[in-house]
Amino acid sequence: MNANSVQRLTCILSPSHERVLIRPFIPDDENRRYRIIGRVMTLSEEKVHESLHNVLTEFADRHHDIRKDQ
């Protein structure tokens, strides 16, 4: 087979919301963790609710039970 040849297949790879894994974001640098926590703690209640709404809206199509444990 020539290195430049391509063979197309009929199979299609599609994402599945049933196979999504949660990967926690934990920075290695302790100072960075404290800075992030500090920024979050200074958010107003209004901004917290707005941010939560934005996240839930963005992920709702892919994570159907995103509010299940709330």
Gaussian input, Z-matrix of N, CA and C with variables (Angstrom, degrees):
# hf/3-21g

backbone

0 1
 N
 C     1     B1
 C     2     B2     1     A1
 N     3     B3     2     A2     1     D1
 C     4     B4     3     A3     2     D2
 C     5     B5     4     A4     3     D3
 N     6     B6     5     A5     4     D4
 C     7     B7     6     A6     5     D5
 C     8     B8     7     A7     6     D6
 N     9     B9     8     A8     7     D7
 C    10    B10     9     A9     8     D8
 C    11    B11    10    A10     9     D9
 N    12    B12    11    A11    10    D10
 C    13    B13    12    A12    11    D11
 C    14    B14    13    A13    12    D12
 N    15    B15    14    A14    13    D13
 C    16    B16    15    A15    14    D14
 C    17    B17    16    A16    15    D15
 N    18    B18    17    A17    16    D16
 C    19    B19    18    A18    17    D17
 C    20    B20    19    A19    18    D18
 N    21    B21    20    A20    19    D19
 C    22    B22    21    A21    20    D20
 C    23    B23    22    A22    21    D21
 N    24    B24    23    A23    22    D22
 C    25    B25    24    A24    23    D23
 C    26    B26    25    A25    24    D24
 N    27    B27    26    A26    25    D25
 C    28    B28    27    A27    26    D26
 C    29    B29    28    A28    27    D27
 N    30    B30    29    A29    28    D28
 C    31    B31    30    A30    29    D29
 C    32    B32    31    A31    30    D30
 N    33    B33    32    A32    31    D31
 C    34    B34    33    A33    32    D32
 C    35    B35    34    A34    33    D33
 N    36    B36    35    A35    34    D34
 C    37    B37    36    A36    35    D35
 C    38    B38    37    A37    36    D36
 N    39    B39    38    A38    37    D37
 C    40    B40    39    A39    38    D38
 C    41    B41    40    A40    39    D39
 N    42    B42    41    A41    40    D40
 C    43    B43    42    A42    41    D41
 C    44    B44    43    A43    42    D42
 N    45    B45    44    A44    43    D43
 C    46    B46    45    A45    44    D44
 C    47    B47    46    A46    45    D45
 N    48    B48    47    A47    46    D46
 C    49    B49    48    A48    47    D47
 C    50    B50    49    A49    48    D48
 N    51    B51    50    A50    49    D49
 C    52    B52    51    A51    50    D50
 C    53    B53    52    A52    51    D51
 N    54    B54    53    A53    52    D52
 C    55    B55    54    A54    53    D53
 C    56    B56    55    A55    54    D54
 N    57    B57    56    A56    55    D55
 C    58    B58    57    A57    56    D56
 C    59    B59    58    A58    57    D57
 N    60    B60    59    A59    58    D58
 C    61    B61    60    A60    59    D59
 C    62    B62    61    A61    60    D60
 N    63    B63    62    A62    61    D61
 C    64    B64    63    A63    62    D62
 C    65    B65    64    A64    63    D63
 N    66    B66    65    A65    64    D64
 C    67    B67    66    A66    65    D65
 C    68    B68    67    A67    66    D66
 N    69    B69    68    A68    67    D67
 C    70    B70    69    A69    68    D68
 C    71    B71    70    A70    69    D69
 N    72    B72    71    A71    70    D70
 C    73    B73    72    A72    71    D71
 C    74    B74    73    A73    72    D72
 N    75    B75    74    A74    73    D73
 C    76    B76    75    A75    74    D74
 C    77    B77    76    A76    75    D75
 N    78    B78    77    A77    76    D76
 C    79    B79    78    A78    77    D77
 C    80    B80    79    A79    78    D78
 N    81    B81    80    A80    79    D79
 C    82    B82    81    A81    80    D80
 C    83    B83    82    A82    81    D81
 N    84    B84    83    A83    82    D82
 C    85    B85    84    A84    83    D83
 C    86    B86    85    A85    84    D84
 N    87    B87    86    A86    85    D85
 C    88    B88    87    A87    86    D86
 C    89    B89    88    A88    87    D87
 N    90    B90    89    A89    88    D88
 C    91    B91    90    A90    89    D89
 C    92    B92    91    A91    90    D90
 N    93    B93    92    A92    91    D91
 C    94    B94    93    A93    92    D92
 C    95    B95    94    A94    93    D93
 N    96    B96    95    A95    94    D94
 C    97    B97    96    A96    95    D95
 C    98    B98    97    A97    96    D96
 N    99    B99    98    A98    97    D97
 C   100   B100    99    A99    98    D98
 C   101   B101   100   A100    99    D99
 N   102   B102   101   A101   100   D100
 C   103   B103   102   A102   101   D101
 C   104   B104   103   A103   102   D102
 N   105   B105   104   A104   103   D103
 C   106   B106   105   A105   104   D104
 C   107   B107   106   A106   105   D105
 N   108   B108   107   A107   106   D106
 C   109   B109   108   A108   107   D107
 C   110   B110   109   A109   108   D108
 N   111   B111   110   A110   109   D109
 C   112   B112   111   A111   110   D110
 C   113   B113   112   A112   111   D111
 N   114   B114   113   A113   112   D112
 C   115   B115   114   A114   113   D113
 C   116   B116   115   A115   114   D114
 N   117   B117   116   A116   115   D115
 C   118   B118   117   A117   116   D116
 C   119   B119   118   A118   117   D117
 N   120   B120   119   A119   118   D118
 C   121   B121   120   A120   119   D119
 C   122   B122   121   A121   120   D120
 N   123   B123   122   A122   121   D121
 C   124   B124   123   A123   122   D122
 C   125   B125   124   A124   123   D123
 N   126   B126   125   A125   124   D124
 C   127   B127   126   A126   125   D125
 C   128   B128   127   A127   126   D126
 N   129   B129   128   A128   127   D127
 C   130   B130   129   A129   128   D128
 C   131   B131   130   A130   129   D129
 N   132   B132   131   A131   130   D130
 C   133   B133   132   A132   131   D131
 C   134   B134   133   A133   132   D132
 N   135   B135   134   A134   133   D133
 C   136   B136   135   A135   134   D134
 C   137   B137   136   A136   135   D135
 N   138   B138   137   A137   136   D136
 C   139   B139   138   A138   137   D137
 C   140   B140   139   A139   138   D138
 N   141   B141   140   A140   139   D139
 C   142   B142   141   A141   140   D140
 C   143   B143   142   A142   141   D141
 N   144   B144   143   A143   142   D142
 C   145   B145   144   A144   143   D143
 C   146   B146   145   A145   144   D144
 N   147   B147   146   A146   145   D145
 C   148   B148   147   A147   146   D146
 C   149   B149   148   A148   147   D147
 N   150   B150   149   A149   148   D148
 C   151   B151   150   A150   149   D149
 C   152   B152   151   A151   150   D150
 N   153   B153   152   A152   151   D151
 C   154   B154   153   A153   152   D152
 C   155   B155   154   A154   153   D153
 N   156   B156   155   A155   154   D154
 C   157   B157   156   A156   155   D155
 C   158   B158   157   A157   156   D156
 N   159   B159   158   A158   157   D157
 C   160   B160   159   A159   158   D158
 C   161   B161   160   A160   159   D159
 N   162   B162   161   A161   160   D160
 C   163   B163   162   A162   161   D161
 C   164   B164   163   A163   162   D162
 N   165   B165   164   A164   163   D163
 C   166   B166   165   A165   164   D164
 C   167   B167   166   A166   165   D165
 N   168   B168   167   A167   166   D166
 C   169   B169   168   A168   167   D167
 C   170   B170   169   A169   168   D168
 N   171   B171   170   A170   169   D169
 C   172   B172   171   A171   170   D170
 C   173   B173   172   A172   171   D171
 N   174   B174   173   A173   172   D172
 C   175   B175   174   A174   173   D173
 C   176   B176   175   A175   174   D174
 N   177   B177   176   A176   175   D175
 C   178   B178   177   A177   176   D176
 C   179   B179   178   A178   177   D177
 N   180   B180   179   A179   178   D178
 C   181   B181   180   A180   179   D179
 C   182   B182   181   A181   180   D180
 N   183   B183   182   A182   181   D181
 C   184   B184   183   A183   182   D182
 C   185   B185   184   A184   183   D183
 N   186   B186   185   A185   184   D184
 C   187   B187   186   A186   185   D185
 C   188   B188   187   A187   186   D186
 N   189   B189   188   A188   187   D187
 C   190   B190   189   A189   188   D188
 C   191   B191   190   A190   189   D189
 N   192   B192   191   A191   190   D190
 C   193   B193   192   A192   191   D191
 C   194   B194   193   A193   192   D192
 N   195   B195   194   A194   193   D193
 C   196   B196   195   A195   194   D194
 C   197   B197   196   A196   195   D195
 N   198   B198   197   A197   196   D196
 C   199   B199   198   A198   197   D197
 C   200   B200   199   A199   198   D198
 N   201   B201   200   A200   199   D199
 C   202   B202   201   A201   200   D200
 C   203   B203   202   A202   201   D201
 N   204   B204   203   A203   202   D202
 C   205   B205   204   A204   203   D203
 C   206   B206   205   A205   204   D204
 N   207   B207   206   A206   205   D205
 C   208   B208   207   A207   206   D206
 C   209   B209   208   A208   207   D207

   B1=1.4539
   B2=1.5273
   B3=1.2866
   B4=1.4549
   B5=1.5314
   B6=1.3295
   B7=1.4659
   B8=1.5214
   B9=1.3242
   B10=1.4625
   B11=1.5255
   B12=1.3085
   B13=1.4607
   B14=1.5274
   B15=1.3253
   B16=1.4597
   B17=1.5154
   B18=1.3238
   B19=1.4578
   B20=1.5231
   B21=1.3083
   B22=1.4653
   B23=1.5125
   B24=1.3290
   B25=1.4556
   B26=1.5219
   B27=1.3099
   B28=1.4641
   B29=1.5268
   B30=1.3142
   B31=1.4704
   B32=1.5395
   B33=1.3245
   B34=1.4647
   B35=1.5220
   B36=1.3113
   B37=1.4624
   B38=1.5198
   B39=1.3268
   B40=1.4635
   B41=1.5223
   B42=1.3489
   B43=1.4682
   B44=1.5243
   B45=1.3034
   B46=1.4577
   B47=1.5236
   B48=1.3385
   B49=1.4628
   B50=1.5256
   B51=1.3132
   B52=1.4613
   B53=1.5266
   B54=1.3136
   B55=1.4583
   B56=1.5220
   B57=1.2910
   B58=1.4579
   B59=1.5265
   B60=1.3046
   B61=1.4591
   B62=1.5205
   B63=1.3008
   B64=1.4567
   B65=1.5144
   B66=1.3089
   B67=1.4526
   B68=1.5290
   B69=1.3230
   B70=1.4631
   B71=1.5243
   B72=1.3161
   B73=1.4631
   B74=1.5185
   B75=1.3149
   B76=1.4584
   B77=1.5284
   B78=1.3353
   B79=1.4646
   B80=1.5339
   B81=1.3222
   B82=1.4672
   B83=1.5347
   B84=1.3202
   B85=1.4600
   B86=1.5284
   B87=1.3187
   B88=1.4664
   B89=1.5279
   B90=1.3309
   B91=1.4660
   B92=1.5276
   B93=1.3280
   B94=1.4625
   B95=1.5239
   B96=1.3308
   B97=1.4676
   B98=1.5209
   B99=1.3344
   B100=1.4731
   B101=1.5229
   B102=1.3221
   B103=1.4678
   B104=1.5257
   B105=1.3259
   B106=1.4705
   B107=1.5204
   B108=1.3241
   B109=1.4676
   B110=1.5232
   B111=1.3212
   B112=1.4610
   B113=1.5145
   B114=1.3416
   B115=1.4689
   B116=1.5265
   B117=1.3213
   B118=1.4679
   B119=1.5230
   B120=1.3200
   B121=1.4638
   B122=1.5263
   B123=1.3296
   B124=1.4684
   B125=1.5322
   B126=1.3475
   B127=1.4620
   B128=1.5295
   B129=1.3098
   B130=1.4606
   B131=1.5374
   B132=1.3292
   B133=1.4697
   B134=1.5279
   B135=1.3230
   B136=1.4672
   B137=1.5227
   B138=1.3232
   B139=1.4610
   B140=1.5322
   B141=1.3327
   B142=1.4701
   B143=1.5259
   B144=1.3316
   B145=1.4611
   B146=1.5303
   B147=1.3147
   B148=1.4637
   B149=1.5305
   B150=1.3258
   B151=1.4711
   B152=1.5248
   B153=1.3263
   B154=1.4604
   B155=1.5242
   B156=1.3193
   B157=1.4665
   B158=1.5284
   B159=1.3359
   B160=1.4641
   B161=1.5294
   B162=1.3162
   B163=1.4693
   B164=1.5270
   B165=1.3256
   B166=1.4671
   B167=1.5194
   B168=1.3225
   B169=1.4579
   B170=1.5264
   B171=1.3139
   B172=1.4699
   B173=1.5273
   B174=1.3293
   B175=1.4548
   B176=1.5303
   B177=1.3073
   B178=1.4633
   B179=1.5232
   B180=1.3203
   B181=1.4646
   B182=1.5235
   B183=1.3236
   B184=1.4645
   B185=1.5232
   B186=1.3177
   B187=1.4690
   B188=1.5292
   B189=1.3078
   B190=1.4724
   B191=1.5205
   B192=1.3115
   B193=1.4683
   B194=1.5305
   B195=1.3130
   B196=1.4591
   B197=1.5233
   B198=1.3159
   B199=1.4589
   B200=1.5294
   B201=1.3104
   B202=1.4544
   B203=1.5314
   B204=1.3139
   B205=1.4627
   B206=1.5304
   B207=1.3034
   B208=1.4794
   B209=1.4918
   A1=108.39
   A2=115.84
   A3=122.52
   A4=109.66
   A5=118.58
   A6=122.77
   A7=112.32
   A8=118.04
   A9=121.51
   A10=113.59
   A11=118.30
   A12=119.50
   A13=110.82
   A14=115.29
   A15=122.35
   A16=108.27
   A17=116.33
   A18=120.51
   A19=107.76
   A20=117.02
   A21=121.90
   A22=109.69
   A23=115.00
   A24=121.80
   A25=109.67
   A26=117.36
   A27=121.12
   A28=112.76
   A29=117.82
   A30=119.22
   A31=110.34
   A32=114.49
   A33=121.24
   A34=108.35
   A35=117.00
   A36=122.37
   A37=108.48
   A38=116.13
   A39=121.01
   A40=109.73
   A41=117.26
   A42=119.30
   A43=110.66
   A44=115.81
   A45=121.20
   A46=108.64
   A47=117.22
   A48=120.31
   A49=111.04
   A50=117.70
   A51=121.71
   A52=112.02
   A53=117.62
   A54=121.12
   A55=113.09
   A56=117.91
   A57=121.41
   A58=109.10
   A59=116.08
   A60=121.82
   A61=109.42
   A62=115.57
   A63=120.14
   A64=108.33
   A65=115.78
   A66=120.76
   A67=107.34
   A68=117.02
   A69=118.98
   A70=112.04
   A71=115.23
   A72=121.62
   A73=107.66
   A74=116.92
   A75=121.99
   A76=107.40
   A77=117.41
   A78=119.87
   A79=111.04
   A80=115.53
   A81=120.80
   A82=112.09
   A83=116.11
   A84=121.15
   A85=110.26
   A86=117.17
   A87=121.47
   A88=111.73
   A89=117.54
   A90=120.42
   A91=111.11
   A92=116.04
   A93=119.24
   A94=110.37
   A95=117.62
   A96=120.81
   A97=110.44
   A98=116.70
   A99=120.08
   A100=111.94
   A101=117.24
   A102=119.73
   A103=110.73
   A104=117.13
   A105=121.06
   A106=110.24
   A107=116.42
   A108=121.06
   A109=109.97
   A110=116.84
   A111=121.08
   A112=112.32
   A113=116.76
   A114=120.22
   A115=110.82
   A116=116.90
   A117=120.12
   A118=110.18
   A119=117.45
   A120=121.16
   A121=112.79
   A122=117.76
   A123=120.18
   A124=112.81
   A125=117.35
   A126=119.71
   A127=110.54
   A128=115.90
   A129=120.72
   A130=108.88
   A131=116.10
   A132=120.22
   A133=110.74
   A134=115.85
   A135=120.20
   A136=110.87
   A137=117.26
   A138=121.83
   A139=110.65
   A140=117.90
   A141=121.68
   A142=109.76
   A143=117.00
   A144=120.93
   A145=111.35
   A146=116.56
   A147=120.95
   A148=110.77
   A149=116.56
   A150=120.71
   A151=111.35
   A152=116.68
   A153=120.49
   A154=110.33
   A155=116.99
   A156=121.06
   A157=110.61
   A158=116.91
   A159=120.94
   A160=111.43
   A161=117.21
   A162=121.10
   A163=110.19
   A164=116.67
   A165=120.32
   A166=111.20
   A167=117.28
   A168=121.48
   A169=110.67
   A170=116.20
   A171=120.57
   A172=112.22
   A173=117.96
   A174=120.92
   A175=113.98
   A176=119.19
   A177=122.24
   A178=113.06
   A179=118.16
   A180=120.48
   A181=112.52
   A182=116.28
   A183=119.85
   A184=112.64
   A185=117.27
   A186=121.58
   A187=107.62
   A188=116.04
   A189=121.22
   A190=114.32
   A191=119.38
   A192=121.86
   A193=110.85
   A194=117.31
   A195=121.16
   A196=112.12
   A197=118.89
   A198=122.19
   A199=112.65
   A200=117.90
   A201=123.45
   A202=113.11
   A203=118.84
   A204=122.44
   A205=113.52
   A206=117.12
   A207=118.78
   A208=110.93
   D1=133.38
   D2=178.30
   D3=-68.49
   D4=141.70
   D5=-179.01
   D6=-63.09
   D7=-20.89
   D8=-178.51
   D9=-97.94
   D10=-0.64
   D11=-177.84
   D12=-84.02
   D13=149.52
   D14=-179.31
   D15=-129.10
   D16=135.51
   D17=175.56
   D18=-116.26
   D19=115.14
   D20=179.27
   D21=-79.58
   D22=139.50
   D23=178.25
   D24=-112.17
   D25=161.79
   D26=-178.05
   D27=-86.29
   D28=-11.12
   D29=-178.21
   D30=-74.70
   D31=148.61
   D32=179.57
   D33=-125.31
   D34=129.47
   D35=176.71
   D36=-92.44
   D37=123.83
   D38=-179.23
   D39=-127.22
   D40=146.62
   D41=177.19
   D42=-70.80
   D43=154.12
   D44=177.77
   D45=-132.53
   D46=126.70
   D47=179.37
   D48=-65.63
   D49=-15.70
   D50=179.39
   D51=-78.25
   D52=-11.42
   D53=-176.41
   D54=-115.04
   D55=16.87
   D56=-178.96
   D57=-82.57
   D58=131.70
   D59=177.57
   D60=-106.37
   D61=141.94
   D62=175.53
   D63=-85.58
   D64=127.79
   D65=177.29
   D66=-118.42
   D67=109.08
   D68=-176.80
   D69=-65.73
   D70=146.23
   D71=176.53
   D72=-97.61
   D73=105.80
   D74=178.69
   D75=-129.30
   D76=100.11
   D77=-179.92
   D78=-62.31
   D79=142.51
   D80=179.10
   D81=-68.69
   D82=-33.71
   D83=-176.72
   D84=-79.62
   D85=117.65
   D86=-177.89
   D87=-60.98
   D88=-38.62
   D89=178.65
   D90=-61.78
   D91=-39.12
   D92=179.05
   D93=-64.94
   D94=-39.63
   D95=177.45
   D96=-59.01
   D97=-45.69
   D98=-179.17
   D99=-66.03
   D100=-36.43
   D101=177.77
   D102=-65.55
   D103=-41.81
   D104=178.64
   D105=-63.73
   D106=-47.01
   D107=178.92
   D108=-60.38
   D109=-41.89
   D110=178.87
   D111=-60.73
   D112=-42.83
   D113=178.71
   D114=-65.14
   D115=-40.31
   D116=179.71
   D117=-65.71
   D118=-40.91
   D119=-177.72
   D120=-67.20
   D121=-20.71
   D122=179.82
   D123=-88.21
   D124=-5.28
   D125=179.89
   D126=-68.68
   D127=141.92
   D128=175.57
   D129=-73.42
   D130=160.33
   D131=177.41
   D132=-58.04
   D133=-38.88
   D134=179.31
   D135=-61.96
   D136=-44.68
   D137=-179.79
   D138=-67.22
   D139=-36.55
   D140=177.18
   D141=-61.45
   D142=-48.27
   D143=-179.79
   D144=-64.73
   D145=-39.57
   D146=178.00
   D147=-63.49
   D148=-45.04
   D149=179.84
   D150=-64.96
   D151=-43.02
   D152=178.16
   D153=-61.56
   D154=-44.50
   D155=178.16
   D156=-58.42
   D157=-43.37
   D158=-179.55
   D159=-63.37
   D160=-42.66
   D161=179.60
   D162=-65.50
   D163=-46.82
   D164=-179.71
   D165=-61.82
   D166=-39.88
   D167=178.81
   D168=-66.01
   D169=-43.80
   D170=-177.68
   D171=-64.68
   D172=-36.33
   D173=-174.31
   D174=-101.14
   D175=-3.33
   D176=-174.34
   D177=-59.36
   D178=-37.79
   D179=-178.94
   D180=-68.27
   D181=-30.70
   D182=-176.57
   D183=-94.82
   D184=-24.32
   D185=-176.84
   D186=-125.21
   D187=89.57
   D188=-170.82
   D189=-65.44
   D190=-27.27
   D191=-179.99
   D192=-110.90
   D193=37.62
   D194=-173.37
   D195=-61.66
   D196=-28.76
   D197=-179.84
   D198=-97.04
   D199=5.80
   D200=-173.43
   D201=-55.09
   D202=-42.66
   D203=-175.06
   D204=-93.31
   D205=10.63
   D206=-178.39
   D207=-90.25

